[in-house]
Amino acid sequence: MKKFYLVAMIVGAAAPFYLFSQHFAANGFGLSNFLAAAFPNSAASGLVADLILSATLGLIVFGREARALGVRGFWAVVLGTLLIGFSFGLPLYLYLRESRVEADRTSNRGGRRGTQRKTSLDRSLRSSASSAV
């Protein structure tokens, strides 16, 4: 899955960069122009509001999960989401989480203590997955 998350990060960064660069080339870097273009009508405003709310909720939930699981580098997820977009931040978090799970599985092969930690990590992942539903 890590390769899939890397591809998703690349696409999730390239698409917004391409579209934002077209907008900024045509309209400059003014915030008022950008907001006017982001909210031109009710339909687009609904999509933008949905994205902002989803990204905010995602950052809160993923931040709590990252702290509980010991996922390092969550600051990059926040920064990537704010500067590029949720289409980049979400796969970046999933990549970091998967890396953490793999590291735990690798380190847990050697002894009983590791098995206990793996069980609590798996339990925490299941718990966060079931609470998301």
C-alpha positions as a printed Julia matrix, in Angstrom:
133×3 Matrix{Float64}:
   0.0     0.0     0.0
   2.91    2.36    0.57
   3.55    2.58   -3.18
  -0.12    3.41   -3.75
   0.07    6.17   -1.13
   3.18    7.59   -2.81
   1.42    7.69   -6.18
  -1.62    9.28   -4.54
   0.63   11.93   -2.97
   2.17   12.76   -6.34
  -1.2    13.04   -8.06
  -2.63   14.85   -5.02
   0.13   17.44   -5.28
   0.33   17.73   -9.07
  -3.35   18.39   -9.74
  -3.72   21.31   -7.28
  -0.34   22.76   -8.28
  -1.34   22.71  -11.94
  -4.74   24.29  -11.36
  -3.48   26.84   -8.82
  -0.61   27.85  -11.12
  -3.1    28.5   -13.93
  -5.21   30.65  -11.62
  -2.26   32.59  -10.19
  -0.76   33.14  -13.66
  -4.03   34.64  -14.88
  -5.06   36.54  -11.74
  -1.97   37.14   -9.63
  -1.47   36.15   -6.0
  -4.17   38.31   -4.39
  -6.17   36.63   -1.65
  -9.39   38.44   -2.59
  -9.14   37.21   -6.2
  -8.44   33.68   -4.99
 -11.43   33.65   -2.62
 -13.7    35.13   -5.28
 -12.63   32.38   -7.67
 -13.07   29.68   -4.99
 -16.62   30.77   -4.13
 -18.14   31.89   -7.47
 -21.58   30.31   -6.9
 -23.54   28.18   -4.45
 -22.5    24.85   -5.96
 -18.78   25.64   -5.88
 -19.13   27.18   -2.42
 -20.69   23.96   -1.16
 -17.81   21.91   -2.54
 -15.19   24.24   -1.06
 -16.95   24.3     2.32
 -17.19   20.49    2.29
 -13.47   20.2     1.51
 -12.51   22.66    4.27
 -14.65   20.84    6.83
 -13.38   17.41    5.73
  -9.75   18.5     5.87
 -10.21   20.07    9.29
 -11.92   16.99   10.71
  -9.32   14.74    9.06
  -6.44   16.68   10.62
  -8.06   16.47   14.06
  -8.78   12.73   13.85
  -5.46   11.86   12.22
  -3.59   14.02   14.73
  -5.12   12.14   17.64
  -4.44    8.81   15.96
  -0.86    9.8    15.12
  -0.21   10.68   18.75
  -1.76    7.41   19.98
   0.17    5.27   17.49
   3.44    7.16   17.7
   3.39    8.23   14.03
   6.24   10.67   13.48
   6.17   13.6    11.09
   2.55   14.64   11.53
   3.67   18.26   11.24
   4.4    17.52    7.55
   0.82   16.33    7.1
  -0.53   19.59    8.54
   1.86   21.7     6.48
   1.19   19.71    3.3
  -2.57   19.97    3.78
  -2.42   23.73    4.35
   0.02   24.51    1.53
  -0.98   21.92   -1.1
  -4.29   20.4    -0.08
  -6.05   17.49    1.56
  -5.47   15.44   -1.6
  -1.79   15.48   -0.61
  -2.08   15.5     3.18
  -4.34   12.45    3.44
  -2.11   10.03    1.47
   0.95   11.46    3.24
  -0.58   10.59    6.61
  -1.58    7.13    5.4
   1.99    6.59    4.16
   3.47    7.67    7.5
   1.03    5.49    9.42
   1.78    2.48    7.23
   5.5     3.07    7.76
   4.94    3.12   11.52
   2.92   -0.11   11.41
   5.62   -1.81    9.31
   8.33   -0.65   11.7
   6.4    -2.07   14.65
   5.84   -5.37   12.88
   9.53   -5.63   12.03
  10.67   -4.83   15.57
   8.04   -7.09   17.13
   9.26  -10.32   15.56
  11.85  -10.84   18.25
  10.03  -11.24   21.53
   6.99  -11.33   23.73
   7.09   -7.63   24.62
   6.96   -6.75   20.92
   3.98   -9.05   20.38
   2.12   -7.29   23.17
   2.88   -3.89   21.62
   1.8    -5.09   18.17
  -1.47   -6.29   19.63
  -2.14   -2.91   21.24
  -1.21   -1.13   17.98
  -3.53   -3.38   15.97
  -6.28   -2.88   18.57
  -5.81    0.88   18.36
  -6.02    0.79   14.55
  -9.19   -1.3    14.69
 -10.69    1.01   17.3
 -10.0     4.14   15.27
 -11.33    2.46   12.13
 -14.56    1.4    13.85
 -15.06    4.82   15.45
 -14.66    6.45   12.04
 -17.63    4.43   10.76
